[in-house]
Amino acid sequence: MLILIGSFHAIAGLAGVVKDDFYAVTPNYVFEFDATTWGWTHLIGGIIVLFAGFGVFRGAVWARTVGVIIAVISALASFAWIPIYP
């Protein structure tokens, strides 16, 4: 699941970085970042989650720890991403 979620976050982040008008940003939201900022956030987070997923397959203890922490952060970032729709 970490590899799958990491891939999806990286793709969503890449879409926000490459073409920032791809996402329609809702006005007057608590987190007032542009789509490029959210794109970089998702791209970097997705890559970290992806590497943690591969680390879990290798049986690395650090990957499990990073995976759990990043999964929680990833869930919160996804919640904050709600008003920015493709």
C-alpha positions in Angstrom: 0.0 0.0 0.0 2.9 2.4 0.7 4.2 1.9 -2.8 0.8 2.5 -4.3 0.0 5.5 -2.3 3.5 6.9 -2.8 3.1 6.5 -6.5 -0.3 8.2 -6.5 0.9 11.2 -4.4 4.0 11.6 -6.6 1.8 11.7 -9.8 -0.6 14.1 -8.2 2.3 16.3 -7.1 4.0 16.1 -10.5 0.7 17.3 -12.1 0.6 20.3 -9.7 4.3 21.2 -10.4 4.3 20.8 -14.1 1.0 22.6 -14.8 -0.3 24.6 -11.8 -3.5 25.6 -13.4 -4.4 21.9 -13.7 -6.0 22.2 -10.2 -8.8 24.5 -9.4 -8.1 26.1 -6.1 -11.0 27.0 -3.8 -10.8 30.6 -2.5 -10.8 31.4 1.2 -9.5 28.1 2.5 -7.5 27.8 5.7 -4.4 26.6 3.9 -3.9 29.2 1.3 -1.1 27.7 -0.8 -1.0 27.7 -4.6 -1.2 24.5 -6.5 2.6 24.5 -7.2 3.3 24.4 -3.4 0.9 21.6 -2.9 2.4 19.8 -5.9 5.9 20.0 -4.4 4.6 18.8 -1.1 2.9 15.8 -2.6 5.8 15.0 -4.9 8.4 14.9 -2.1 6.0 13.1 0.3 5.1 10.6 -2.4 8.7 9.8 -3.1 9.4 9.3 0.6 6.4 7.0 1.0 7.5 5.1 -2.1 11.0 4.5 -0.8 9.6 3.5 2.6 7.4 1.0 0.9 10.3 -0.6 -0.9 12.2 -0.6 2.4 9.4 -2.5 4.1 9.7 -5.2 1.4 13.4 -5.5 2.3 12.5 -5.8 6.0 14.1 -2.6 7.2 13.0 -1.5 10.6 13.6 2.1 9.8 11.2 1.8 6.8 8.4 0.6 9.1 8.9 3.5 11.4 9.1 6.0 8.5 6.2 4.3 6.8 3.9 4.8 9.8 4.9 8.4 10.4 4.7 9.4 6.8 1.4 7.5 6.3 -0.1 9.7 9.1 1.4 12.9 7.5 0.2 11.7 4.1 -3.3 11.3 5.3 -3.3 14.8 6.8 -1.9 16.2 3.6 -4.6 14.5 1.6 -7.2 16.0 3.8 -5.7 19.4 3.3 -5.6 18.8 -0.5 -9.4 18.4 -0.6 -10.3 21.9 -1.8 -7.8 21.7 -4.7 -9.6 19.7 -7.3 -8.3 18.5 -10.7 
